[in-house]
Amino acid sequence: MARVDLLWLAPVGSIAALMFAAYLVIYILRKDQGNEKMRQIAEAVRVGAKAYLKRQYLGVAIFFLVVFFILLFLAFKDYLVIFVPFAFLTGGFFSGLAGFIGMTVATQASNRTTAAATKSLNAGLRVAFSSGAVMGMVVVGLGLLDLSIWYYFLDWYYSAHAIPIGTDKVTAITSTMLCFGMGASSQAFFARVGGGIFTKAADVGADLVGKVEAGIPEDDPRNPAVIADNVGDNVGDVAGMGADLYESYVGSIVATAALGVAAGLGVAGVTVPMVMAAVGVFASIIGTFFVKSSEEASQNILLAALRKGVFFSAILIAGFSFFLIKYTLGCEHIGVYWSVIAGLIAGILIGLSTEYFTSSNFRPTRFIADASLTGPATVIISGMSVGMMSTAIPAIVVGAAVLISYFASGGSSNFSAGLYGVGISAVGMLSTLGITLATDAYGPVADNAGGNAEMSGLPPEVRKRTDALDALGNTTAATGKGFAIGSAALTALALIAAFKDQVSLYGKEMELSLLNPNVLVGVFIGAMLPFFFCSLTMKAVGRAAGKIVVEVRRQFKEIVGIMEGKAAPDYARCVIIATAAAQKEMILPALLAIISPIAVGLLIGIEAQAGLLAGATVCGFLLAVMMANSGGAWDNAKKYIESGELGGKGSLAHKAGVVGDTVGDPFKDTSGPSLNILIKLMSMVSIVFASFVISNSLFK
């Protein structure tokens, strides 16, 4: 009975996270907003961001209603439990709510960060980081709240009503909870793809015409796309990233809980991931108080300040998890603890690897910067080579984490227990999400703060401080993407294992040998999908950016006095163009992610569907790492040149670096991050539609 009582820590943790987020919001809103010009700029960004999200959420709401009625129809046909359609809706709602809150606070924090930076570097860091922490705490708080509500509701329902034939109460609970992850995945997909297209279309358009053609600085108020660029930072890198990691967070927990039940651990198997997540909330809250910096504007000092909080949180979780597992699972399953440690260490190592390949403090990014002396072509070639090389360490680290987790949990004697260990490693990696996401979501706030300082005409020392925060934000954003990709790989593996167990619940056993031609064909199709998907999203950014380029050129040509600063650009027009393009261009990639696994399962068989998930996970993971790290390295190579190296701003090397950065923008902020959700969404779709595919497949 005592073990069951520990589950109360999950709702307690969710409430603690949301209360701390509320405290941070009050702290931010009490800060000085700056002068009238700073407020006007921030308000323009807020209006644009809210207008974009309103339009996106209206479109996504139509999608959710259609899918809801499809799932309801399948439930009435006994393919699904009646609660699945409603779980799908709540998963999407809480994911969208997390993104909306995080983005709203970020747009309130940007000018306040600028105002704080007029006083000191640490003051600016604290405001920007607090905004990122709101995003992190809201994600973990709402995620745990959704999980807790469904667990206790289903526990009450199945205690009072008949349990589905051929199962037990805990299995019925976890199999239903597993399905609401499809709602979170769908919302995350739209947020990531749509936001990524918006932000990079505006960014590329602003840079190509403003920096390269007109020769004006970044964030110059004369650039018509500058407000759209700042809006994009919020809708893509705050709302999009939050929805992405929300989905990984809840997906890893419910998949691991389902694997624990399949391994015969019962309620104890559910308790460990839920309580670990709750403990992670408290560890992350404590870790945020360790983030502070001296006035010296050194990236290493700032990075050390953020690392201090993350590492302290990880140590707290590592210490508590031992006692949790020993108490809940017993000494016979203490090997599961090493799965937690494997996940925590893997997350840290992937972050350090990403930092090495993307930070201008290290050789890979400086190698790209040096290549700028011979033109844009060598910059692009160098960036691609760095990105490809950067896949080695994450692949080895994730592989090692999987092996350690599997065998430490007893996989050599109990296959299901080994898979449970793999899931626990994903939960371990994501247990510090409250503070890890804070270090990522703080970056767009610092970026917007720098833009606000530039457009407001503040003294150079203020821009120097915001640039230091922004440069750090580029590194933490790249590190955050590496963390997101690594956690997505482990979560996707846990989801594939949960898919196999879900299929077995319907009385179907799969032959998953690579010698099975159906499996092999599925692997090939799955490996192809990430490339096809990236083609769609890259083309989308190219088309949308082209429209922004044409509009910016038109305004420079037709608005008399714009270059002299005597006439104001039409900022709203660029926001409208980017918004419309993003909403239109995200439809086809979304259909690809949802229809592909179902179609393969129906036409080739359930084994081919499992092969598709495996192929997409492996290929998508490595492609996402390559694209994210190439993009991050290109960006920081450009900023390295802008710091005064290799000729500085306005030089030929700088222009070559800007071209590399514009290529890297959709790599790191659209296509690469969206692959995380692609591989998880296809797994979730496969789980939800498993019964339907099994019953209607051409290959029984």
Secondary structure, DSSP 4 states (H G I P E B T S, - for coil): -HHHHGGGHHHHHHHHHHHHHHHHHHHHHTS---SHHHHHHHHHHHHHHHHHHHHHHHHHHHHHHHHHHHHHHHHHTTSS-TTHHHHHHHHHHHHHHHHHHHHHHHHHHHHHHHHHHTT-HHHHHHHHHHHHHHHHHHHHHHHHHHHHHHHHHHHHHHHHSPPPTT--HHHHHHHHHHHHHHHHHHHHHHHHHHHHHHHHHHHHHHIIIIIIII-PPTT-TT-TTHHHHHHHHHIIIIIIHHHHHHHHHHHHHHHHHHHHHHTT-HHHHHHHHHHHHHHHHHHHHHHHTT----S---HHHHHHHHHHHHHHHHHHHHHHHHHHHHHHH-GGGTTHHHHHHHHHHHHHHHHHHHHHHH-TTSHHHHHHHHHGGG-HHHHHHHHHHHHHHTTHHHHHHHHHHHHHHHHHTTTTT-HHHHHHHHHHHHHHHHTTHHHHHHHHHHHHHHHHHHHHHHHHT--HHHHHHHHHHHHHHHHHHHHHHHHHHHHHHHHHHHHHHHHHHHHHHTT------TTSHHHHHHHHHHHHHHHHHHHHHHHHHHHHHHHHHHHHHHHHHHSTTTTTTSS---HHHHHHHHHHHHHHHTHHHHHHHHHHHHHHHHHT-HHHHHHHHHHHHHHHHHHHHHHHHHHHHHHHHHHHHHTTGGG-TTSHHHHHHHHHHHHHHHIIIIIHHHHHHHHHHHHHHHHHTHHHHHHH-S--
